[in-house]
Amino acid sequence: EPNSNDVLATSTFNPSDMVVKCINSGLYRHGQFRRGIPFIVRAEQVSTASTSPLQDNPGRRELLAIGAIVAPWVFVSHQTATSFAAESKKGFQAVTDQKDGYSFLYPFGWQEIAIQGQDKVFKDVIEPLENVSVNIFPTNKQDIRDLGAPKEVAEALIKRVLAPSNQKTKLIDAVEHDIDGKAYYTFEFIAQAPNFTRHGLSAICVGNGKFYTLTTGANERRWEKMKDKLHTVIDSFKVFNV
């Protein structure tokens, strides 16, 4: 079973702004990251807010990711400036960020936390592998298809960003779909750690001069119970013009 010392470090997307340099400077070409580039990010220890019902203190753990050192994570109990829409589907809460131009649903009861370097994170307080995170980076790309085919981009993100190097990963599926004339890639993957396996889903899109990623998932033992909810989260993700 995962423990509270490192579970969030392995279940949320934590690249630094170096991902922008990878996109803009051509480190990512023809569906692959060029070899010889270091991808080490360290997750430093954090302390939770005193009101947190679950003490998730990610310990020091090296992640295979894009960029330099991620600053210490800080948990907060208050909501940020992102505007929250009314619940739009039974069992889910809707969030819309009018400033950055995106919206999605997350299961009712998940709590918001703040992790430096991520735009938005919600997690279940009992099952820490059940969470959703959104990240946004500037880019000069005009379309997600400019980065390569769905499978190539998904495999690169999984291996370089979404799982530490000591975890075995497997891409299950990667597809392209269109929402209101905008292209999205969505993919399903598994990341196996020594003491747990995470089943994850991601959606990525380019718009407003930004590269958007949304990632969610659950412990493999709870996948059958959670997969419909997690697919609802992924399918609800939309980027709109601002």
C-alpha positions as CSV (number, residue, x, y, z in Angstrom):
1,E,0.0,0.0,0.0
2,P,1.2,3.6,-0.6
3,N,2.2,5.6,2.4
4,S,1.6,9.3,3.2
5,N,5.3,10.1,2.9
6,D,5.7,9.7,-0.8
7,V,2.3,9.0,-2.4
8,L,1.6,12.5,-3.8
9,A,5.1,12.7,-5.2
10,T,4.3,9.7,-7.4
11,S,0.7,10.6,-8.3
12,T,0.7,14.3,-9.4
13,F,2.3,16.0,-12.3
14,N,5.3,18.1,-11.1
15,P,7.5,19.4,-13.9
16,S,9.0,22.8,-13.6
17,D,8.8,25.6,-16.2
18,M,11.6,23.8,-18.0
19,V,8.9,22.0,-19.9
20,V,8.4,25.2,-21.7
21,K,12.0,25.2,-22.8
22,C,11.6,21.7,-24.0
23,I,8.7,22.7,-26.1
24,N,10.0,26.0,-27.4
25,S,13.7,25.1,-27.9
26,G,13.1,21.9,-29.8
27,L,14.2,19.4,-27.2
28,Y,11.0,17.5,-28.1
29,R,11.1,16.6,-31.8
30,H,9.4,14.0,-33.9
31,G,7.5,12.6,-30.9
32,Q,10.6,12.0,-28.7
33,F,12.7,13.9,-26.2
34,R,16.3,14.2,-27.3
35,R,18.7,12.1,-25.4
36,G,21.3,13.4,-23.0
37,I,19.0,15.9,-21.3
38,P,18.8,15.6,-17.5
39,F,15.2,15.2,-16.1
40,I,15.7,15.2,-12.3
41,V,13.2,16.8,-10.0
42,R,13.4,16.4,-6.2
43,A,10.3,16.6,-4.1
44,E,11.2,18.2,-0.8
45,Q,9.5,17.5,2.5
46,V,6.4,19.6,3.3
47,S,4.2,20.2,6.3
48,T,0.4,20.0,6.2
49,A,-2.0,22.6,7.5
50,S,-3.1,21.9,11.0
51,T,-6.7,21.4,9.9
52,S,-5.8,18.7,7.4
53,P,-7.5,15.3,8.2
54,L,-4.7,13.4,6.6
55,Q,-1.0,14.1,7.1
56,D,0.4,13.8,3.6
57,N,4.1,14.8,4.0
58,P,5.9,13.8,0.8
59,G,9.4,12.8,1.8
60,R,12.5,13.4,-0.3
61,R,12.1,11.4,-3.5
62,E,13.7,11.9,-6.8
63,L,11.3,12.0,-9.7
64,L,12.2,11.6,-13.3
65,A,10.7,14.8,-14.7
66,I,11.5,17.8,-16.8
67,G,13.6,20.6,-15.2
68,A,15.3,21.6,-12.1
69,I,14.3,21.5,-8.4
70,V,10.7,21.9,-7.4
71,A,10.2,24.2,-4.5
72,P,8.8,22.8,-1.2
73,W,5.1,21.8,-1.5
74,V,2.7,23.8,0.7
75,F,-0.7,22.5,1.7
76,V,-3.4,25.0,2.3
77,S,-7.0,24.6,3.5
78,H,-8.5,27.7,1.8
79,Q,-9.7,27.9,-1.8
80,T,-7.7,30.1,-4.2
81,A,-9.0,32.8,-6.6
82,T,-10.3,30.2,-9.1
83,S,-14.0,30.6,-9.4
84,F,-16.1,27.5,-8.6
85,A,-19.2,26.9,-10.6
86,A,-22.3,25.2,-9.2
87,E,-22.4,21.4,-9.1
88,S,-23.3,20.4,-12.7
89,K,-23.5,16.6,-12.4
90,K,-24.6,14.5,-9.5
91,G,-21.6,13.4,-7.4
92,F,-19.3,16.0,-9.0
93,Q,-18.2,19.6,-8.4
94,A,-17.4,21.9,-11.3
95,V,-14.5,24.3,-11.3
96,T,-13.9,27.0,-14.0
97,D,-10.8,29.1,-14.2
98,Q,-11.9,32.2,-16.2
99,K,-8.4,33.7,-16.1
100,D,-6.5,30.7,-17.5
101,G,-9.3,29.4,-19.6
102,Y,-10.2,25.8,-18.5
103,S,-12.9,23.9,-16.7
104,F,-13.4,20.3,-15.4
105,L,-15.3,18.2,-12.9
106,Y,-14.0,16.4,-9.8
107,P,-15.7,14.0,-7.4
108,F,-17.6,15.7,-4.6
109,G,-15.8,15.4,-1.3
110,W,-12.2,15.7,-2.7
111,Q,-10.3,18.5,-1.0
112,E,-8.3,21.2,-2.6
113,I,-4.6,21.5,-1.7
114,A,-1.9,23.7,-3.1
115,I,1.4,22.3,-4.5
116,Q,3.8,24.9,-5.7
117,G,4.3,24.6,-9.5
118,Q,0.8,23.2,-10.1
119,D,-2.2,25.3,-11.0
120,K,-4.9,23.2,-9.3
121,V,-4.9,20.0,-7.2
122,F,-7.8,18.1,-5.6
123,K,-7.4,14.8,-3.7
124,D,-9.4,12.3,-1.6
125,V,-8.5,12.5,2.1
126,I,-8.7,8.7,2.6
127,E,-7.2,7.5,-0.7
128,P,-4.3,9.8,-1.6
129,L,-3.7,8.2,-5.0
130,E,-7.2,9.4,-6.0
131,N,-6.5,13.0,-7.1
132,V,-6.6,15.4,-10.0
133,S,-4.0,18.0,-10.9
134,V,-3.9,20.7,-13.6
135,N,-0.7,22.3,-14.9
136,I,-0.3,25.2,-17.4
137,F,2.8,26.3,-19.2
138,P,3.4,29.0,-21.9
139,T,4.2,27.7,-25.4
140,N,4.6,28.9,-28.9
141,K,2.8,25.8,-30.3
142,Q,-0.6,26.4,-31.8
143,D,-2.0,22.8,-31.5
144,I,-1.3,19.7,-29.4
145,R,-0.6,17.9,-32.6
146,D,2.5,20.0,-33.2
147,L,4.2,17.9,-30.4
148,G,3.7,14.6,-32.2
149,A,1.2,11.7,-32.4
150,P,-0.9,10.8,-29.3
151,K,1.0,7.6,-28.5
152,E,4.5,9.2,-28.9
153,V,3.6,12.2,-26.7
154,A,1.9,10.1,-24.1
155,E,4.8,7.7,-23.8
156,A,7.2,10.6,-23.4
157,L,5.2,12.2,-20.7
158,I,4.6,9.0,-18.8
159,K,8.3,8.1,-18.8
160,R,9.8,11.5,-18.3
161,V,7.2,13.2,-16.1
162,L,4.3,11.1,-14.7
163,A,6.3,8.3,-13.0
164,P,9.6,8.1,-11.2
165,S,12.4,6.2,-12.9
166,N,12.1,3.3,-10.5
167,Q,8.5,2.6,-11.5
168,K,7.5,0.3,-14.3
169,T,5.1,2.0,-16.7
170,K,2.7,0.9,-19.4
171,L,0.7,3.0,-21.8
172,I,-2.7,1.3,-22.3
173,D,-4.2,3.7,-24.8
174,A,-3.8,7.1,-26.3
175,V,-6.3,8.8,-28.5
176,E,-7.0,12.2,-30.1
177,H,-10.4,13.8,-30.0
178,D,-12.0,17.2,-30.8
179,I,-14.1,19.5,-28.6
180,D,-15.5,22.6,-30.1
181,G,-12.8,22.6,-32.8
182,K,-9.9,22.1,-30.4
183,A,-7.7,19.0,-30.4
184,Y,-7.0,17.0,-27.2
185,Y,-4.9,14.0,-26.5
186,T,-6.2,11.6,-23.7
187,F,-4.4,8.6,-22.5
188,E,-4.5,5.8,-19.9
189,F,-1.5,4.3,-18.2
190,I,-0.2,2.2,-15.3
191,A,2.7,3.1,-13.0
192,Q,3.9,0.2,-10.8
193,A,5.9,1.1,-7.6
194,P,7.3,-1.5,-5.2
195,N,4.3,-1.3,-2.8
196,F,1.5,-0.1,-5.0
197,T,0.3,0.4,-8.6
198,R,-1.4,3.6,-9.8
199,H,-3.8,3.5,-12.7
200,G,-3.9,7.0,-14.3
201,L,-5.6,9.0,-17.0
202,S,-4.4,12.3,-18.6
203,A,-5.7,14.9,-21.0
204,I,-3.5,17.4,-22.7
205,C,-4.3,20.4,-24.9
206,V,-2.8,23.5,-26.4
207,G,-4.7,26.8,-26.4
208,N,-4.3,30.5,-25.5
209,G,-0.6,30.2,-26.0
210,K,-0.5,27.6,-23.2
211,F,0.2,23.9,-22.8
212,Y,-2.5,22.4,-20.5
213,T,-2.3,19.0,-18.7
214,L,-4.9,17.4,-16.4
215,T,-4.0,14.1,-14.7
216,T,-6.1,11.9,-12.4
217,G,-6.0,8.3,-11.2
218,A,-6.4,5.8,-8.4
219,N,-4.8,2.8,-6.8
220,E,-5.1,-0.2,-9.1
221,R,-7.0,-2.1,-6.4
222,R,-9.7,0.6,-6.6
223,W,-9.7,1.1,-10.3
224,E,-12.8,-0.8,-11.1
225,K,-14.7,1.1,-8.5
226,M,-13.3,4.5,-9.5
227,K,-12.8,4.3,-13.3
228,D,-16.2,5.7,-14.3
229,K,-15.7,8.7,-12.1
230,L,-12.1,9.3,-13.3
231,H,-13.2,9.0,-16.9
232,T,-15.9,11.6,-16.1
233,V,-13.1,13.9,-14.8
234,I,-11.0,13.4,-18.0
235,D,-14.0,13.8,-20.4
236,S,-15.1,17.0,-18.6
237,F,-11.8,18.8,-19.2
238,K,-12.2,21.8,-21.6
239,V,-10.0,24.6,-22.6
240,F,-11.7,27.8,-23.8
241,N,-10.5,31.0,-25.3
242,V,-9.7,33.9,-23.0
